[in-house]
Amino acid sequence: MLLVTACVGDAPVVEDQADTLPADVADEIGRACAEVAAGLNASQPGRFVAAMESLASLSSSIEGTNQADAIMSAMEVGTPAFADQAFDLAGVESMAPDLVNLSSVLVAAGAPGCADIASTFAGVQRPQASSLESDLAASRSLWEANAPDAYALQTAYLLDGPASVGVECTFATPLVQVIEGVIEVAVDLSAVCDLDSDAATRVPLTVEDLFDLIADTLEVGVLNVEYDLDYGYPTQILVETDELSIEVSTISFVEDDATDA
């Protein structure tokens, strides 16, 4: 869920509110507003943009109402903002006043369902970075306390969306053997990426690399991580801003006597 901080001021003043939207149009706009709020809450840029475009397509239905100019003015900022890029926390925060204004104007025009847009921002705090950081620190400490001398790790790496443009290695299934913190063997089972090349520098290979990726991504604000409860290593990482997913397929620990052989 994408949570942002916004300063919500007074609702825009609409000089004449007698001319409201037709009931059927208000219902359609209300449904589009609900999708805008849902796209924001789920951090799904495609859903958000599609909903904003739906609002824009409904603009012909509100021409001639006293609120039309205010509605279209508010929509001009929001509609194109994420058409060609993934969600960015700072970008969404910068849009908050315009989206709150849009919500208030549409509610005043007779579409109460659009209040959801404002409530998405009003009084909401920035993503619980402190919680993400504390989870990372605790899990990293658990791993450091319990990590074996040797382990084999297989992951599934997928980079999609705008962040993948121009990137050579966007999909990989690395299988890595690590002994005392040193990578001994690293192969891509999908035979797509050369893990030794510069093209694969973003592909995490070790558990430590997974932790580093999480730490580097915390500032983005759209990050979901699951950890193993016994050993602390990450089992799944979803970076929604970059449309990046990493899942630990298997991890096996090598006994100490096996590494001494």
Secondary structure as a PSIPRED ss2 file (coil, helix, strand):
# PSIPRED VFORMAT (PSIPRED V4.0)

   1 M C   1.000  0.000  0.000
   2 L C   1.000  0.000  0.000
   3 L C   1.000  0.000  0.000
   4 V C   1.000  0.000  0.000
   5 T C   1.000  0.000  0.000
   6 A E   0.000  0.000  1.000
   7 C C   1.000  0.000  0.000
   8 V C   1.000  0.000  0.000
   9 G C   1.000  0.000  0.000
  10 D C   1.000  0.000  0.000
  11 A C   1.000  0.000  0.000
  12 P C   1.000  0.000  0.000
  13 V C   1.000  0.000  0.000
  14 V C   1.000  0.000  0.000
  15 E C   1.000  0.000  0.000
  16 D C   1.000  0.000  0.000
  17 Q C   1.000  0.000  0.000
  18 A C   1.000  0.000  0.000
  19 D C   1.000  0.000  0.000
  20 T C   1.000  0.000  0.000
  21 L C   1.000  0.000  0.000
  22 P C   1.000  0.000  0.000
  23 A H   0.000  1.000  0.000
  24 D H   0.000  1.000  0.000
  25 V H   0.000  1.000  0.000
  26 A H   0.000  1.000  0.000
  27 D H   0.000  1.000  0.000
  28 E H   0.000  1.000  0.000
  29 I H   0.000  1.000  0.000
  30 G H   0.000  1.000  0.000
  31 R H   0.000  1.000  0.000
  32 A H   0.000  1.000  0.000
  33 C H   0.000  1.000  0.000
  34 A H   0.000  1.000  0.000
  35 E H   0.000  1.000  0.000
  36 V H   0.000  1.000  0.000
  37 A H   0.000  1.000  0.000
  38 A H   0.000  1.000  0.000
  39 G H   0.000  1.000  0.000
  40 L H   0.000  1.000  0.000
  41 N H   0.000  1.000  0.000
  42 A C   1.000  0.000  0.000
  43 S C   1.000  0.000  0.000
  44 Q C   1.000  0.000  0.000
  45 P H   0.000  1.000  0.000
  46 G H   0.000  1.000  0.000
  47 R H   0.000  1.000  0.000
  48 F H   0.000  1.000  0.000
  49 V H   0.000  1.000  0.000
  50 A H   0.000  1.000  0.000
  51 A H   0.000  1.000  0.000
  52 M H   0.000  1.000  0.000
  53 E H   0.000  1.000  0.000
  54 S H   0.000  1.000  0.000
  55 L H   0.000  1.000  0.000
  56 A H   0.000  1.000  0.000
  57 S H   0.000  1.000  0.000
  58 L C   1.000  0.000  0.000
  59 S H   0.000  1.000  0.000
  60 S H   0.000  1.000  0.000
  61 S H   0.000  1.000  0.000
  62 I H   0.000  1.000  0.000
  63 E C   1.000  0.000  0.000
  64 G C   1.000  0.000  0.000
  65 T C   1.000  0.000  0.000
  66 N C   1.000  0.000  0.000
  67 Q C   1.000  0.000  0.000
  68 A H   0.000  1.000  0.000
  69 D H   0.000  1.000  0.000
  70 A H   0.000  1.000  0.000
  71 I H   0.000  1.000  0.000
  72 M H   0.000  1.000  0.000
  73 S H   0.000  1.000  0.000
  74 A H   0.000  1.000  0.000
  75 M H   0.000  1.000  0.000
  76 E H   0.000  1.000  0.000
  77 V H   0.000  1.000  0.000
  78 G H   0.000  1.000  0.000
  79 T C   1.000  0.000  0.000
  80 P C   1.000  0.000  0.000
  81 A C   1.000  0.000  0.000
  82 F C   1.000  0.000  0.000
  83 A C   1.000  0.000  0.000
  84 D C   1.000  0.000  0.000
  85 Q C   1.000  0.000  0.000
  86 A C   1.000  0.000  0.000
  87 F C   1.000  0.000  0.000
  88 D C   1.000  0.000  0.000
  89 L H   0.000  1.000  0.000
  90 A H   0.000  1.000  0.000
  91 G H   0.000  1.000  0.000
  92 V H   0.000  1.000  0.000
  93 E H   0.000  1.000  0.000
  94 S H   0.000  1.000  0.000
  95 M H   0.000  1.000  0.000
  96 A H   0.000  1.000  0.000
  97 P H   0.000  1.000  0.000
  98 D H   0.000  1.000  0.000
  99 L H   0.000  1.000  0.000
 100 V H   0.000  1.000  0.000
 101 N H   0.000  1.000  0.000
 102 L H   0.000  1.000  0.000
 103 S H   0.000  1.000  0.000
 104 S H   0.000  1.000  0.000
 105 V H   0.000  1.000  0.000
 106 L H   0.000  1.000  0.000
 107 V H   0.000  1.000  0.000
 108 A H   0.000  1.000  0.000
 109 A C   1.000  0.000  0.000
 110 G C   1.000  0.000  0.000
 111 A C   1.000  0.000  0.000
 112 P H   0.000  1.000  0.000
 113 G H   0.000  1.000  0.000
 114 C H   0.000  1.000  0.000
 115 A H   0.000  1.000  0.000
 116 D H   0.000  1.000  0.000
 117 I H   0.000  1.000  0.000
 118 A H   0.000  1.000  0.000
 119 S H   0.000  1.000  0.000
 120 T H   0.000  1.000  0.000
 121 F H   0.000  1.000  0.000
 122 A E   0.000  0.000  1.000
 123 G C   1.000  0.000  0.000
 124 V C   1.000  0.000  0.000
 125 Q C   1.000  0.000  0.000
 126 R C   1.000  0.000  0.000
 127 P C   1.000  0.000  0.000
 128 Q C   1.000  0.000  0.000
 129 A H   0.000  1.000  0.000
 130 S H   0.000  1.000  0.000
 131 S H   0.000  1.000  0.000
 132 L H   0.000  1.000  0.000
 133 E H   0.000  1.000  0.000
 134 S H   0.000  1.000  0.000
 135 D H   0.000  1.000  0.000
 136 L H   0.000  1.000  0.000
 137 A H   0.000  1.000  0.000
 138 A H   0.000  1.000  0.000
 139 S H   0.000  1.000  0.000
 140 R H   0.000  1.000  0.000
 141 S H   0.000  1.000  0.000
 142 L H   0.000  1.000  0.000
 143 W H   0.000  1.000  0.000
 144 E H   0.000  1.000  0.000
 145 A H   0.000  1.000  0.000
 146 N H   0.000  1.000  0.000
 147 A C   1.000  0.000  0.000
 148 P C   1.000  0.000  0.000
 149 D C   1.000  0.000  0.000
 150 A E   0.000  0.000  1.000
 151 Y E   0.000  0.000  1.000
 152 A E   0.000  0.000  1.000
 153 L E   0.000  0.000  1.000
 154 Q E   0.000  0.000  1.000
 155 T E   0.000  0.000  1.000
 156 A E   0.000  0.000  1.000
 157 Y E   0.000  0.000  1.000
 158 L E   0.000  0.000  1.000
 159 L E   0.000  0.000  1.000
 160 D C   1.000  0.000  0.000
 161 G H   0.000  1.000  0.000
 162 P H   0.000  1.000  0.000
 163 A H   0.000  1.000  0.000
 164 S H   0.000  1.000  0.000
 165 V C   1.000  0.000  0.000
 166 G C   1.000  0.000  0.000
 167 V C   1.000  0.000  0.000
 168 E C   1.000  0.000  0.000
 169 C C   1.000  0.000  0.000
 170 T C   1.000  0.000  0.000
 171 F E   0.000  0.000  1.000
 172 A E   0.000  0.000  1.000
 173 T C   1.000  0.000  0.000
 174 P E   0.000  0.000  1.000
 175 L E   0.000  0.000  1.000
 176 V E   0.000  0.000  1.000
 177 Q E   0.000  0.000  1.000
 178 V E   0.000  0.000  1.000
 179 I E   0.000  0.000  1.000
 180 E C   1.000  0.000  0.000
 181 G C   1.000  0.000  0.000
 182 V E   0.000  0.000  1.000
 183 I E   0.000  0.000  1.000
 184 E E   0.000  0.000  1.000
 185 V E   0.000  0.000  1.000
 186 A E   0.000  0.000  1.000
 187 V E   0.000  0.000  1.000
 188 D E   0.000  0.000  1.000
 189 L C   1.000  0.000  0.000
 190 S C   1.000  0.000  0.000
 191 A C   1.000  0.000  0.000
 192 V C   1.000  0.000  0.000
 193 C C   1.000  0.000  0.000
 194 D C   1.000  0.000  0.000
 195 L C   1.000  0.000  0.000
 196 D C   1.000  0.000  0.000
 197 S C   1.000  0.000  0.000
 198 D H   0.000  1.000  0.000
 199 A H   0.000  1.000  0.000
 200 A H   0.000  1.000  0.000
 201 T C   1.000  0.000  0.000
 202 R C   1.000  0.000  0.000
 203 V C   1.000  0.000  0.000
 204 P C   1.000  0.000  0.000
 205 L C   1.000  0.000  0.000
 206 T C   1.000  0.000  0.000
 207 V H   0.000  1.000  0.000
 208 E H   0.000  1.000  0.000
 209 D H   0.000  1.000  0.000
 210 L H   0.000  1.000  0.000
 211 F H   0.000  1.000  0.000
 212 D H   0.000  1.000  0.000
 213 L H   0.000  1.000  0.000
 214 I H   0.000  1.000  0.000
 215 A H   0.000  1.000  0.000
 216 D H   0.000  1.000  0.000
 217 T H   0.000  1.000  0.000
 218 L H   0.000  1.000  0.000
 219 E H   0.000  1.000  0.000
 220 V H   0.000  1.000  0.000
 221 G C   1.000  0.000  0.000
 222 V C   1.000  0.000  0.000
 223 L E   0.000  0.000  1.000
 224 N E   0.000  0.000  1.000
 225 V E   0.000  0.000  1.000
 226 E E   0.000  0.000  1.000
 227 Y E   0.000  0.000  1.000
 228 D C   1.000  0.000  0.000
 229 L C   1.000  0.000  0.000
 230 D C   1.000  0.000  0.000
 231 Y C   1.000  0.000  0.000
 232 G C   1.000  0.000  0.000
 233 Y C   1.000  0.000  0.000
 234 P E   0.000  0.000  1.000
 235 T E   0.000  0.000  1.000
 236 Q E   0.000  0.000  1.000
 237 I E   0.000  0.000  1.000
 238 L E   0.000  0.000  1.000
 239 V E   0.000  0.000  1.000
 240 E C   1.000  0.000  0.000
 241 T C   1.000  0.000  0.000
 242 D C   1.000  0.000  0.000
 243 E C   1.000  0.000  0.000
 244 L E   0.000  0.000  1.000
 245 S E   0.000  0.000  1.000
 246 I E   0.000  0.000  1.000
 247 E E   0.000  0.000  1.000
 248 V E   0.000  0.000  1.000
 249 S E   0.000  0.000  1.000
 250 T E   0.000  0.000  1.000
 251 I E   0.000  0.000  1.000
 252 S E   0.000  0.000  1.000
 253 F E   0.000  0.000  1.000
 254 V E   0.000  0.000  1.000
 255 E C   1.000  0.000  0.000
 256 D H   0.000  1.000  0.000
 257 D H   0.000  1.000  0.000
 258 A H   0.000  1.000  0.000
 259 T H   0.000  1.000  0.000
 260 D H   0.000  1.000  0.000
 261 A C   1.000  0.000  0.000
